[in-house]
Amino acid sequence: MWALAFAILSVSALQVTGLKKVLDLRGQIFDQSVERSLNQMAEWIQVSADINFAGNNESRGVSIDKTIRGASRSIILRMESMDIDSLLHVALEKNGVKARGVFGAFDGYDQPAYLNSNCEPFRDELVEQGYSVEMKDLHFKVYFPNRERYLLEDGLGAFLLSGLLLIGIFVGLVYVFYSVRQSKHIERIRRDLMNNLTHELKTPISTIGLASEALSDRDIQLDKEQQNYYFDLIKAENKRLSLLVQKVLQASLVEKGSMRLYLQPLNIHDIAKDAAKNVAIQVRKQGGKIDLDLKANNPIINADQTHLTSVIFNLIDNALKYSKENPRITISTQQTDEGVEFSVRDNGVGIPKEHLGKVFERLYRVPTGNVHDVKGFGLGLSYVKAVVERHGGSINVESELGSYSIFSLKLKFDPPQE
């Protein structure tokens, strides 16, 4: 994985280095083209100036130093009579340069001998950074204010393509890292699930096997009470196996998206009471108590009876599993504008804040240090969330570590039709 990341980063570095080299090469070609253009233009002007050009026109806004004499003055007068701007850019375009520049002629002391008023603001740049060609005692200089932008625009297509490739490489690297991390996470969850599932199934199967052997062994004389004990044990463990299979099937329905709802008017208070009655014995065995605080004025909602009952049983079972000694479970309802809010509160171990947002993920279980401390597969709450959302409702969890957890469902009177 790290080798792949290093390879991708290396390719990115090569891309950046290549872009820089391309820009440098374009700059060198630009410099050579400008110098060639200036030499050609200087040759044109000097050849023309060598012809005895007479007359003196002070026009075009050009300032000529009166102290300049001889061949240099002849060159300046010739430059004044010509359209130097057009001549310069013809020479540049002939050599493949379309950038616009400013120009001027300077003496040996870098004083302007010929400087158009439009070029005056760039006098310092012409002297210090301009391209230069000698014409007699003068230096004809050209400066390109937008040289860097011109070079970038000239290779804009290549730069954009390279930029897109770099972005693509970066996105690909992030995706690969994310995929590998997710794969490792899923693999760990599946491994824990299989270990836990094996442990959960092994116990009732072993218990049923031992009880069956005891009942079928003719060498062991069992009275009626002992026989009933083994029969009840087999019945209880068989029910436990059925519940385990049911949870796996429920999770399968959620994953395939094949869950179908058969809506009918239901009294959520009646379902809550039945669920509390069914788990009351188990709660009392642990020295606990289950309370009902049903305050909703109108508890009738349209819902699927099978799935909604399974949801309530899952929440109560979850509260019981994660409660301390002497569990105290409270089932409550409140009326809302759109329906009923149903809550299950426990006095259990609580959920760390960093895990609150993950408890509804499929196969996710809050780490306890030993995956068999609390029985389960991490399927119940993901099923609960799927059922509630299919009913157009929402589920929320509130918890304080070492104190309590509250799971709240907001159910609508009339959920959207499928």
HELIX and SHEET records of a PDB file:
HELIX    1   1 TRP A    2  ASP A   50  1                                  49    
HELIX    2   2 GLY A   70  SER A   81  1                                  12    
HELIX    3   3 ILE A   84  LYS A   94  1                                  11    
HELIX    4   4 GLU A  120  PHE A  122  5                                   3    
HELIX    5   5 ARG A  123  GLN A  129  1                                   7    
HELIX    6   6 ARG A  147  ASP A  154  1                                   8    
HELIX    7   7 LEU A  156  SER A  216  1                                  61    
HELIX    8   8 LYS A  224  LYS A  256  1                                  33    
HELIX    9   9 ILE A  268  LYS A  285  1                                  18    
HELIX   10  10 GLN A  305  LYS A  321  1                                  17    
HELIX   11  11 LYS A  353  LYS A  358  5                                   6    
HELIX   12  12 GLY A  380  ARG A  390  1                                  11    
SHEET    1   A 5 VAL A  62  SER A  63  0                                        
SHEET    2   A 5 PRO A 112  ASN A 116 -1                                        
SHEET    3   A 5 VAL A 102  PHE A 106 -1                                        
SHEET    4   A 5 LEU A 138  TYR A 143 -1                                        
SHEET    5   A 5 TYR A 131  MET A 135 -1                                        
SHEET    1   B 2 LEU A 263  ASN A 267  0                                        
SHEET    2   B 2 ILE A 300  ASP A 304 -1                                        
SHEET    1   C 5 LYS A 289  LEU A 294  0                                        
SHEET    2   C 5 ARG A 328  GLN A 335  1                                        
SHEET    3   C 5 GLY A 339  ASP A 346 -1                                        
SHEET    4   C 5 TYR A 404  LYS A 412 -1                                        
SHEET    5   C 5 SER A 394  GLU A 400 -1                                        
END                                                                             
